[in-house]
Amino acid sequence: MFRCQVCGAIEARSEVVSEVFLVDGLPVLVEDIPAVVCARCGDATFSRVTTERIRRMVHGQTPPVRSVRADVFAYA
């Protein structure tokens, strides 16, 4: 049974999401990740298998499909 680690809700849906991870201080975008998403707060949870695959991808076992330029803003 699902229970959200953020808000405690028990309703969720399967979705495909995109997530930005920081790898060695640099942002890396991973697209099309299968996830379970909380119906209340929207927090995405990944399976252990998915998490391990992402880890291998972003640490060099898979070349990126493309690179993009990103603007950076400081909220100060």
PyMOL Python script that loads the backbone (N, CA, C, O; Angstrom):
from pymol import cmd

cmd.read_pdbstr("""\
ATOM      1  N   MET A   1       0.842  -1.184   0.000  1.00  0.00           N
ATOM      2  CA  MET A   1       0.000   0.000   0.000  1.00  0.00           C
ATOM      3  C   MET A   1       0.888   1.249   0.000  1.00  0.00           C
ATOM      4  O   MET A   1       1.939   1.281   0.641  1.00  0.00           O
ATOM      5  N   PHE A   2       0.456   2.249  -0.713  1.00  0.00           N
ATOM      6  CA  PHE A   2       1.192   3.513  -0.820  1.00  0.00           C
ATOM      7  C   PHE A   2       0.871   4.419   0.361  1.00  0.00           C
ATOM      8  O   PHE A   2      -0.287   4.540   0.761  1.00  0.00           O
ATOM      9  N   ARG A   3       1.898   5.054   0.918  1.00  0.00           N
ATOM     10  CA  ARG A   3       1.721   6.137   1.880  1.00  0.00           C
ATOM     11  C   ARG A   3       2.792   7.175   1.559  1.00  0.00           C
ATOM     12  O   ARG A   3       3.987   6.879   1.588  1.00  0.00           O
ATOM     13  N   CYS A   4       2.350   8.395   1.252  1.00  0.00           N
ATOM     14  CA  CYS A   4       3.270   9.464   0.879  1.00  0.00           C
ATOM     15  C   CYS A   4       4.185   9.806   2.055  1.00  0.00           C
ATOM     16  O   CYS A   4       3.720   9.998   3.178  1.00  0.00           O
ATOM     17  N   GLN A   5       5.482   9.879   1.786  1.00  0.00           N
ATOM     18  CA  GLN A   5       6.469  10.227   2.808  1.00  0.00           C
ATOM     19  C   GLN A   5       6.440  11.708   3.157  1.00  0.00           C
ATOM     20  O   GLN A   5       6.994  12.116   4.178  1.00  0.00           O
ATOM     21  N   VAL A   6       5.790  12.527   2.307  1.00  0.00           N
ATOM     22  CA  VAL A   6       5.736  13.972   2.543  1.00  0.00           C
ATOM     23  C   VAL A   6       4.483  14.364   3.324  1.00  0.00           C
ATOM     24  O   VAL A   6       4.572  15.024   4.359  1.00  0.00           O
ATOM     25  N   CYS A   7       3.301  13.949   2.817  1.00  0.00           N
ATOM     26  CA  CYS A   7       2.050  14.417   3.430  1.00  0.00           C
ATOM     27  C   CYS A   7       1.225  13.319   4.096  1.00  0.00           C
ATOM     28  O   CYS A   7       0.251  13.620   4.785  1.00  0.00           O
ATOM     29  N   GLY A   8       1.595  12.057   3.905  1.00  0.00           N
ATOM     30  CA  GLY A   8       0.879  10.967   4.546  1.00  0.00           C
ATOM     31  C   GLY A   8      -0.339  10.453   3.793  1.00  0.00           C
ATOM     32  O   GLY A   8      -0.995   9.520   4.258  1.00  0.00           O
ATOM     33  N   ALA A   9      -0.658  11.038   2.640  1.00  0.00           N
ATOM     34  CA  ALA A   9      -1.815  10.598   1.860  1.00  0.00           C
ATOM     35  C   ALA A   9      -1.615   9.161   1.389  1.00  0.00           C
ATOM     36  O   ALA A   9      -0.485   8.683   1.288  1.00  0.00           O
ATOM     37  N   ILE A  10      -2.725   8.474   1.102  1.00  0.00           N
ATOM     38  CA  ILE A  10      -2.632   7.083   0.657  1.00  0.00           C
ATOM     39  C   ILE A  10      -3.075   6.901  -0.800  1.00  0.00           C
ATOM     40  O   ILE A  10      -3.045   5.784  -1.318  1.00  0.00           O
ATOM     41  N   GLU A  11      -3.484   7.986  -1.464  1.00  0.00           N
ATOM     42  CA  GLU A  11      -3.882   7.898  -2.868  1.00  0.00           C
ATOM     43  C   GLU A  11      -2.743   8.353  -3.761  1.00  0.00           C
ATOM     44  O   GLU A  11      -2.090   9.364  -3.502  1.00  0.00           O
ATOM     45  N   ALA A  12      -2.517   7.577  -4.827  1.00  0.00           N
ATOM     46  CA  ALA A  12      -1.442   7.907  -5.759  1.00  0.00           C
ATOM     47  C   ALA A  12      -1.821   7.433  -7.146  1.00  0.00           C
ATOM     48  O   ALA A  12      -2.769   6.669  -7.326  1.00  0.00           O
ATOM     49  N   ARG A  13      -1.058   7.904  -8.127  1.00  0.00           N
ATOM     50  CA  ARG A  13      -1.267   7.475  -9.511  1.00  0.00           C
ATOM     51  C   ARG A  13       0.086   7.232 -10.159  1.00  0.00           C
ATOM     52  O   ARG A  13       1.083   7.841  -9.770  1.00  0.00           O
ATOM     53  N   SER A  14       0.124   6.360 -11.129  1.00  0.00           N
ATOM     54  CA  SER A  14       1.346   6.109 -11.893  1.00  0.00           C
ATOM     55  C   SER A  14       1.459   7.173 -12.973  1.00  0.00           C
ATOM     56  O   SER A  14       0.499   7.445 -13.694  1.00  0.00           O
ATOM     57  N   GLU A  15       2.639   7.771 -13.078  1.00  0.00           N
ATOM     58  CA  GLU A  15       2.886   8.807 -14.076  1.00  0.00           C
ATOM     59  C   GLU A  15       4.303   8.668 -14.599  1.00  0.00           C
ATOM     60  O   GLU A  15       5.119   7.928 -14.049  1.00  0.00           O
ATOM     61  N   VAL A  16       4.577   9.392 -15.666  1.00  0.00           N
ATOM     62  CA  VAL A  16       5.929   9.531 -16.186  1.00  0.00           C
ATOM     63  C   VAL A  16       6.326  10.979 -15.920  1.00  0.00           C
ATOM     64  O   VAL A  16       5.619  11.905 -16.317  1.00  0.00           O
ATOM     65  N   VAL A  17       7.464  11.171 -15.242  1.00  0.00           N
ATOM     66  CA  VAL A  17       7.871  12.503 -14.809  1.00  0.00           C
ATOM     67  C   VAL A  17       9.288  12.819 -15.292  1.00  0.00           C
ATOM     68  O   VAL A  17      10.011  11.938 -15.757  1.00  0.00           O
ATOM     69  N   SER A  18       9.666  14.080 -15.174  1.00  0.00           N
ATOM     70  CA  SER A  18      11.027  14.536 -15.399  1.00  0.00           C
ATOM     71  C   SER A  18      11.542  15.088 -14.082  1.00  0.00           C
ATOM     72  O   SER A  18      10.788  15.677 -13.308  1.00  0.00           O
ATOM     73  N   GLU A  19      12.832  14.893 -13.831  1.00  0.00           N
ATOM     74  CA  GLU A  19      13.404  15.319 -12.555  1.00  0.00           C
ATOM     75  C   GLU A  19      14.814  15.841 -12.799  1.00  0.00           C
ATOM     76  O   GLU A  19      15.552  15.294 -13.618  1.00  0.00           O
ATOM     77  N   VAL A  20      15.185  16.904 -12.081  1.00  0.00           N
ATOM     78  CA  VAL A  20      16.542  17.440 -12.144  1.00  0.00           C
ATOM     79  C   VAL A  20      17.294  16.945 -10.915  1.00  0.00           C
ATOM     80  O   VAL A  20      16.829  17.090  -9.784  1.00  0.00           O
ATOM     81  N   PHE A  21      18.463  16.359 -11.156  1.00  0.00           N
ATOM     82  CA  PHE A  21      19.341  15.880 -10.093  1.00  0.00           C
ATOM     83  C   PHE A  21      20.637  16.682 -10.143  1.00  0.00           C
ATOM     84  O   PHE A  21      21.065  17.097 -11.220  1.00  0.00           O
ATOM     85  N   LEU A  22      21.260  16.904  -8.996  1.00  0.00           N
ATOM     86  CA  LEU A  22      22.575  17.532  -8.967  1.00  0.00           C
ATOM     87  C   LEU A  22      23.621  16.428  -8.900  1.00  0.00           C
ATOM     88  O   LEU A  22      23.628  15.619  -7.971  1.00  0.00           O
ATOM     89  N   VAL A  23      24.503  16.404  -9.894  1.00  0.00           N
ATOM     90  CA  VAL A  23      25.570  15.411  -9.963  1.00  0.00           C
ATOM     91  C   VAL A  23      26.888  16.165 -10.001  1.00  0.00           C
ATOM     92  O   VAL A  23      27.163  16.897 -10.952  1.00  0.00           O
ATOM     93  N   ASP A  24      27.687  15.991  -8.985  1.00  0.00           N
ATOM     94  CA  ASP A  24      28.948  16.727  -8.857  1.00  0.00           C
ATOM     95  C   ASP A  24      28.722  18.236  -8.979  1.00  0.00           C
ATOM     96  O   ASP A  24      29.528  18.945  -9.582  1.00  0.00           O
ATOM     97  N   GLY A  25      27.620  18.719  -8.402  1.00  0.00           N
ATOM     98  CA  GLY A  25      27.300  20.140  -8.402  1.00  0.00           C
ATOM     99  C   GLY A  25      26.676  20.671  -9.669  1.00  0.00           C
ATOM    100  O   GLY A  25      26.390  21.864  -9.762  1.00  0.00           O
ATOM    101  N   LEU A  26      26.458  19.807 -10.651  1.00  0.00           N
ATOM    102  CA  LEU A  26      25.864  20.238 -11.916  1.00  0.00           C
ATOM    103  C   LEU A  26      24.468  19.648 -12.077  1.00  0.00           C
ATOM    104  O   LEU A  26      24.246  18.485 -11.738  1.00  0.00           O
ATOM    105  N   PRO A  27      23.517  20.442 -12.595  1.00  0.00           N
ATOM    106  CA  PRO A  27      22.169  19.917 -12.793  1.00  0.00           C
ATOM    107  C   PRO A  27      22.125  18.957 -13.988  1.00  0.00           C
ATOM    108  O   PRO A  27      22.708  19.216 -15.040  1.00  0.00           O
ATOM    109  N   VAL A  28      21.421  17.849 -13.790  1.00  0.00           N
ATOM    110  CA  VAL A  28      21.226  16.850 -14.833  1.00  0.00           C
ATOM    111  C   VAL A  28      19.726  16.556 -14.912  1.00  0.00           C
ATOM    112  O   VAL A  28      19.113  16.184 -13.911  1.00  0.00           O
ATOM    113  N   LEU A  29      19.147  16.721 -16.076  1.00  0.00           N
ATOM    114  CA  LEU A  29      17.719  16.462 -16.277  1.00  0.00           C
ATOM    115  C   LEU A  29      17.536  15.041 -16.788  1.00  0.00           C
ATOM    116  O   LEU A  29      18.160  14.641 -17.771  1.00  0.00           O
ATOM    117  N   VAL A  30      16.678  14.280 -16.117  1.00  0.00           N
ATOM    118  CA  VAL A  30      16.309  12.946 -16.575  1.00  0.00           C
ATOM    119  C   VAL A  30      14.823  13.001 -16.903  1.00  0.00           C
ATOM    120  O   VAL A  30      14.005  13.370 -16.059  1.00  0.00           O
ATOM    121  N   GLU A  31      14.480  12.633 -18.129  1.00  0.00           N
ATOM    122  CA  GLU A  31      13.094  12.701 -18.592  1.00  0.00           C
ATOM    123  C   GLU A  31      12.478  11.303 -18.653  1.00  0.00           C
ATOM    124  O   GLU A  31      13.184  10.295 -18.695  1.00  0.00           O
ATOM    125  N   ASP A  32      11.158  11.272 -18.655  1.00  0.00           N
ATOM    126  CA  ASP A  32      10.383  10.042 -18.870  1.00  0.00           C
ATOM    127  C   ASP A  32      10.645   8.973 -17.810  1.00  0.00           C
ATOM    128  O   ASP A  32      10.816   7.799 -18.138  1.00  0.00           O
ATOM    129  N   ILE A  33      10.675   9.378 -16.554  1.00  0.00           N
ATOM    130  CA  ILE A  33      10.913   8.454 -15.445  1.00  0.00           C
ATOM    131  C   ILE A  33       9.563   7.911 -14.959  1.00  0.00           C
ATOM    132  O   ILE A  33       8.674   8.698 -14.632  1.00  0.00           O
ATOM    133  N   PRO A  34       9.391   6.581 -14.905  1.00  0.00           N
ATOM    134  CA  PRO A  34       8.161   6.043 -14.320  1.00  0.00           C
ATOM    135  C   PRO A  34       8.167   6.296 -12.810  1.00  0.00           C
ATOM    136  O   PRO A  34       9.160   6.040 -12.129  1.00  0.00           O
ATOM    137  N   ALA A  35       7.043   6.800 -12.304  1.00  0.00           N
ATOM    138  CA  ALA A  35       6.967   7.148 -10.883  1.00  0.00           C
ATOM    139  C   ALA A  35       5.562   6.912 -10.354  1.00  0.00           C
ATOM    140  O   ALA A  35       4.594   6.816 -11.109  1.00  0.00           O
ATOM    141  N   VAL A  36       5.483   6.821  -9.041  1.00  0.00           N
ATOM    142  CA  VAL A  36       4.204   6.849  -8.336  1.00  0.00           C
ATOM    143  C   VAL A  36       4.112   8.243  -7.743  1.00  0.00           C
ATOM    144  O   VAL A  36       4.990   8.661  -6.988  1.00  0.00           O
ATOM    145  N   VAL A  37       3.042   8.970  -8.085  1.00  0.00           N
ATOM    146  CA  VAL A  37       2.903  10.369  -7.693  1.00  0.00           C
ATOM    147  C   VAL A  37       1.733  10.519  -6.729  1.00  0.00           C
ATOM    148  O   VAL A  37       0.625  10.059  -7.007  1.00  0.00           O
ATOM    149  N   CYS A  38       1.984  11.161  -5.601  1.00  0.00           N
ATOM    150  CA  CYS A  38       0.950  11.384  -4.592  1.00  0.00           C
ATOM    151  C   CYS A  38      -0.174  12.236  -5.175  1.00  0.00           C
ATOM    152  O   CYS A  38       0.074  13.269  -5.796  1.00  0.00           O
ATOM    153  N   ALA A  39      -1.397  11.796  -4.970  1.00  0.00           N
ATOM    154  CA  ALA A  39      -2.556  12.518  -5.489  1.00  0.00           C
ATOM    155  C   ALA A  39      -2.791  13.827  -4.729  1.00  0.00           C
ATOM    156  O   ALA A  39      -3.425  14.737  -5.264  1.00  0.00           O
ATOM    157  N   ARG A  40      -2.297  13.938  -3.500  1.00  0.00           N
ATOM    158  CA  ARG A  40      -2.524  15.145  -2.714  1.00  0.00           C
ATOM    159  C   ARG A  40      -1.432  16.194  -2.951  1.00  0.00           C
ATOM    160  O   ARG A  40      -1.739  17.332  -3.306  1.00  0.00           O
ATOM    161  N   CYS A  41      -0.170  15.824  -2.759  1.00  0.00           N
ATOM    162  CA  CYS A  41       0.896  16.842  -2.801  1.00  0.00           C
ATOM    163  C   CYS A  41       1.755  16.787  -4.062  1.00  0.00           C
ATOM    164  O   CYS A  41       2.520  17.717  -4.319  1.00  0.00           O
ATOM    165  N   GLY A  42       1.646  15.727  -4.847  1.00  0.00           N
ATOM    166  CA  GLY A  42       2.398  15.641  -6.091  1.00  0.00           C
ATOM    167  C   GLY A  42       3.812  15.119  -5.961  1.00  0.00           C
ATOM    168  O   GLY A  42       4.552  15.112  -6.944  1.00  0.00           O
ATOM    169  N   ASP A  43       4.212  14.680  -4.772  1.00  0.00           N
ATOM    170  CA  ASP A  43       5.560  14.147  -4.597  1.00  0.00           C
ATOM    171  C   ASP A  43       5.712  12.857  -5.398  1.00  0.00           C
ATOM    172  O   ASP A  43       4.852  11.979  -5.341  1.00  0.00           O
ATOM    173  N   ALA A  44       6.811  12.749  -6.144  1.00  0.00           N
ATOM    174  CA  ALA A  44       7.073  11.570  -6.972  1.00  0.00           C
ATOM    175  C   ALA A  44       7.986  10.608  -6.223  1.00  0.00           C
ATOM    176  O   ALA A  44       8.973  11.016  -5.612  1.00  0.00           O
ATOM    177  N   THR A  45       7.642   9.332  -6.281  1.00  0.00           N
ATOM    178  CA  THR A  45       8.437   8.275  -5.667  1.00  0.00           C
ATOM    179  C   THR A  45       8.861   7.307  -6.755  1.00  0.00           C
ATOM    180  O   THR A  45       8.058   6.925  -7.606  1.00  0.00           O
ATOM    181  N   PHE A  46      10.151   6.904  -6.723  1.00  0.00           N
ATOM    182  CA  PHE A  46      10.682   5.981  -7.713  1.00  0.00           C
ATOM    183  C   PHE A  46      10.965   4.639  -7.062  1.00  0.00           C
ATOM    184  O   PHE A  46      11.318   4.568  -5.884  1.00  0.00           O
ATOM    185  N   SER A  47      10.808   3.571  -7.843  1.00  0.00           N
ATOM    186  CA  SER A  47      11.131   2.236  -7.338  1.00  0.00           C
ATOM    187  C   SER A  47      12.638   2.120  -7.162  1.00  0.00           C
ATOM    188  O   SER A  47      13.391   2.946  -7.677  1.00  0.00           O
ATOM    189  N   ARG A  48      13.076   1.100  -6.439  1.00  0.00           N
ATOM    190  CA  ARG A  48      14.512   0.865  -6.256  1.00  0.00           C
ATOM    191  C   ARG A  48      15.196   0.594  -7.587  1.00  0.00           C
ATOM    192  O   ARG A  48      16.306   1.067  -7.830  1.00  0.00           O
ATOM    193  N   VAL A  49      14.531  -0.168  -8.446  1.00  0.00           N
ATOM    194  CA  VAL A  49      15.089  -0.480  -9.763  1.00  0.00           C
ATOM    195  C   VAL A  49      15.255   0.787 -10.581  1.00  0.00           C
ATOM    196  O   VAL A  49      16.292   0.984 -11.214  1.00  0.00           O
ATOM    197  N   THR A  50      14.244   1.653 -10.575  1.00  0.00           N
ATOM    198  CA  THR A  50      14.309   2.916 -11.308  1.00  0.00           C
ATOM    199  C   THR A  50      15.396   3.815 -10.751  1.00  0.00           C
ATOM    200  O   THR A  50      16.147   4.427 -11.511  1.00  0.00           O
ATOM    201  N   THR A  51      15.486   3.901  -9.438  1.00  0.00           N
ATOM    202  CA  THR A  51      16.504   4.733  -8.796  1.00  0.00           C
ATOM    203  C   THR A  51      17.906   4.268  -9.175  1.00  0.00           C
ATOM    204  O   THR A  51      18.773   5.092  -9.469  1.00  0.00           O
ATOM    205  N   GLU A  52      18.134   2.971  -9.169  1.00  0.00           N
ATOM    206  CA  GLU A  52      19.449   2.435  -9.531  1.00  0.00           C
ATOM    207  C   GLU A  52      19.767   2.698 -11.002  1.00  0.00           C
ATOM    208  O   GLU A  52      20.906   3.018 -11.341  1.00  0.00           O
ATOM    209  N   ARG A  53      18.783   2.568 -11.865  1.00  0.00           N
ATOM    210  CA  ARG A  53      19.000   2.851 -13.297  1.00  0.00           C
ATOM    211  C   ARG A  53      19.359   4.324 -13.510  1.00  0.00           C
ATOM    212  O   ARG A  53      20.257   4.640 -14.291  1.00  0.00           O
ATOM    213  N   ILE A  54      18.657   5.219 -12.819  1.00  0.00           N
ATOM    214  CA  ILE A  54      18.971   6.650 -12.921  1.00  0.00           C
ATOM    215  C   ILE A  54      20.390   6.906 -12.430  1.00  0.00           C
ATOM    216  O   ILE A  54      21.141   7.643 -13.069  1.00  0.00           O
ATOM    217  N   ARG A  55      20.764   6.306 -11.301  1.00  0.00           N
ATOM    218  CA  ARG A  55      22.104   6.483 -10.755  1.00  0.00           C
ATOM    219  C   ARG A  55      23.170   6.067 -11.769  1.00  0.00           C
ATOM    220  O   ARG A  55      24.152   6.783 -11.969  1.00  0.00           O
ATOM    221  N   ARG A  56      22.980   4.924 -12.400  1.00  0.00           N
ATOM    222  CA  ARG A  56      23.945   4.458 -13.403  1.00  0.00           C
ATOM    223  C   ARG A  56      23.980   5.401 -14.602  1.00  0.00           C
ATOM    224  O   ARG A  56      25.052   5.682 -15.138  1.00  0.00           O
ATOM    225  N   MET A  57      22.818   5.889 -15.025  1.00  0.00           N
ATOM    226  CA  MET A  57      22.756   6.786 -16.179  1.00  0.00           C
ATOM    227  C   MET A  57      23.535   8.067 -15.932  1.00  0.00           C
ATOM    228  O   MET A  57      24.373   8.455 -16.746  1.00  0.00           O
ATOM    229  N   VAL A  58      23.264   8.719 -14.823  1.00  0.00           N
ATOM    230  CA  VAL A  58      23.843  10.048 -14.590  1.00  0.00           C
ATOM    231  C   VAL A  58      25.310   9.996 -14.181  1.00  0.00           C
ATOM    232  O   VAL A  58      25.995  11.018 -14.190  1.00  0.00           O
ATOM    233  N   HIS A  59      25.793   8.813 -13.824  1.00  0.00           N
ATOM    234  CA  HIS A  59      27.200   8.667 -13.464  1.00  0.00           C
ATOM    235  C   HIS A  59      28.017   8.052 -14.594  1.00  0.00           C
ATOM    236  O   HIS A  59      29.062   7.447 -14.357  1.00  0.00           O
ATOM    237  N   GLY A  60      27.534   8.210 -15.826  1.00  0.00           N
ATOM    238  CA  GLY A  60      28.364   7.919 -16.977  1.00  0.00           C
ATOM    239  C   GLY A  60      28.172   6.616 -17.708  1.00  0.00           C
ATOM    240  O   GLY A  60      28.879   6.380 -18.688  1.00  0.00           O
ATOM    241  N   GLN A  61      27.263   5.752 -17.300  1.00  0.00           N
ATOM    242  CA  GLN A  61      27.089   4.492 -18.007  1.00  0.00           C
ATOM    243  C   GLN A  61      26.256   4.642 -19.271  1.00  0.00           C
ATOM    244  O   GLN A  61      26.230   3.741 -20.109  1.00  0.00           O
ATOM    245  N   THR A  62      25.580   5.770 -19.413  1.00  0.00           N
ATOM    246  CA  THR A  62      24.767   6.035 -20.591  1.00  0.00           C
ATOM    247  C   THR A  62      25.068   7.457 -21.061  1.00  0.00           C
ATOM    248  O   THR A  62      25.083   8.378 -20.244  1.00  0.00           O
ATOM    249  N   PRO A  63      25.308   7.656 -22.354  1.00  0.00           N
ATOM    250  CA  PRO A  63      25.520   9.023 -22.824  1.00  0.00           C
ATOM    251  C   PRO A  63      24.194   9.793 -22.837  1.00  0.00           C
ATOM    252  O   PRO A  63      23.141   9.194 -23.052  1.00  0.00           O
ATOM    253  N   PRO A  64      24.231  11.106 -22.611  1.00  0.00           N
ATOM    254  CA  PRO A  64      22.989  11.888 -22.653  1.00  0.00           C
ATOM    255  C   PRO A  64      22.408  11.899 -24.074  1.00  0.00           C
ATOM    256  O   PRO A  64      23.145  11.797 -25.055  1.00  0.00           O
ATOM    257  N   VAL A  65      21.081  12.025 -24.172  1.00  0.00           N
ATOM    258  CA  VAL A  65      20.433  12.082 -25.488  1.00  0.00           C
ATOM    259  C   VAL A  65      20.604  13.460 -26.116  1.00  0.00           C
ATOM    260  O   VAL A  65      20.546  13.598 -27.338  1.00  0.00           O
ATOM    261  N   ARG A  66      20.816  14.485 -25.283  1.00  0.00           N
ATOM    262  CA  ARG A  66      21.074  15.840 -25.771  1.00  0.00           C
ATOM    263  C   ARG A  66      21.559  16.686 -24.596  1.00  0.00           C
ATOM    264  O   ARG A  66      21.433  16.293 -23.436  1.00  0.00           O
ATOM    265  N   SER A  67      22.109  17.837 -24.913  1.00  0.00           N
ATOM    266  CA  SER A  67      22.519  18.805 -23.892  1.00  0.00           C
ATOM    267  C   SER A  67      21.758  20.094 -24.144  1.00  0.00           C
ATOM    268  O   SER A  67      21.475  20.440 -25.291  1.00  0.00           O
ATOM    269  N   VAL A  68      21.425  20.810 -23.065  1.00  0.00           N
ATOM    270  CA  VAL A  68      20.700  22.064 -23.190  1.00  0.00           C
ATOM    271  C   VAL A  68      21.384  23.136 -22.347  1.00  0.00           C
ATOM    272  O   VAL A  68      22.050  22.834 -21.357  1.00  0.00           O
ATOM    273  N   ARG A  69      21.215  24.361 -22.746  1.00  0.00           N
ATOM    274  CA  ARG A  69      21.710  25.499 -21.971  1.00  0.00           C
ATOM    275  C   ARG A  69      20.646  25.856 -20.932  1.00  0.00           C
ATOM    276  O   ARG A  69      19.451  25.774 -21.215  1.00  0.00           O
ATOM    277  N   ALA A  70      21.067  26.242 -19.757  1.00  0.00           N
ATOM    278  CA  ALA A  70      20.103  26.608 -18.713  1.00  0.00           C
ATOM    279  C   ALA A  70      20.445  27.980 -18.142  1.00  0.00           C
ATOM    280  O   ALA A  70      21.604  28.258 -17.835  1.00  0.00           O
ATOM    281  N   ASP A  71      19.439  28.833 -18.000  1.00  0.00           N
ATOM    282  CA  ASP A  71      19.611  30.120 -17.325  1.00  0.00           C
ATOM    283  C   ASP A  71      19.568  29.895 -15.812  1.00  0.00           C
ATOM    284  O   ASP A  71      18.830  29.037 -15.327  1.00  0.00           O
ATOM    285  N   VAL A  72      20.352  30.660 -15.082  1.00  0.00           N
ATOM    286  CA  VAL A  72      20.416  30.538 -13.629  1.00  0.00           C
ATOM    287  C   VAL A  72      20.040  31.884 -13.017  1.00  0.00           C
ATOM    288  O   VAL A  72      20.574  32.919 -13.416  1.00  0.00           O
ATOM    289  N   PHE A  73      19.139  31.873 -12.069  1.00  0.00           N
ATOM    290  CA  PHE A  73      18.696  33.067 -11.369  1.00  0.00           C
ATOM    291  C   PHE A  73      18.981  32.903  -9.879  1.00  0.00           C
ATOM    292  O   PHE A  73      18.856  31.804  -9.339  1.00  0.00           O
ATOM    293  N   ALA A  74      19.363  33.993  -9.217  1.00  0.00           N
ATOM    294  CA  ALA A  74      19.584  33.981  -7.777  1.00  0.00           C
ATOM    295  C   ALA A  74      18.450  34.768  -7.114  1.00  0.00           C
ATOM    296  O   ALA A  74      18.247  35.946  -7.410  1.00  0.00           O
ATOM    297  N   TYR A  75      17.734  34.126  -6.242  1.00  0.00           N
ATOM    298  CA  TYR A  75      16.648  34.771  -5.497  1.00  0.00           C
ATOM    299  C   TYR A  75      17.257  35.328  -4.227  1.00  0.00           C
ATOM    300  O   TYR A  75      17.201  34.701  -3.169  1.00  0.00           O
ATOM    301  N   ALA A  76      17.841  36.514  -4.340  1.00  0.00           N
ATOM    302  CA  ALA A  76      18.527  37.075  -3.166  1.00  0.00           C
ATOM    303  C   ALA A  76      18.051  38.479  -2.884  1.00  0.00           C
ATOM    304  O   ALA A  76      18.516  39.110  -1.935  1.00  0.00           O
TER     305      ALA A  76
END
""", "prot")
cmd.dss("prot")
cmd.show_as("cartoon", "prot")
cmd.util.cbc("prot")
cmd.orient("prot")
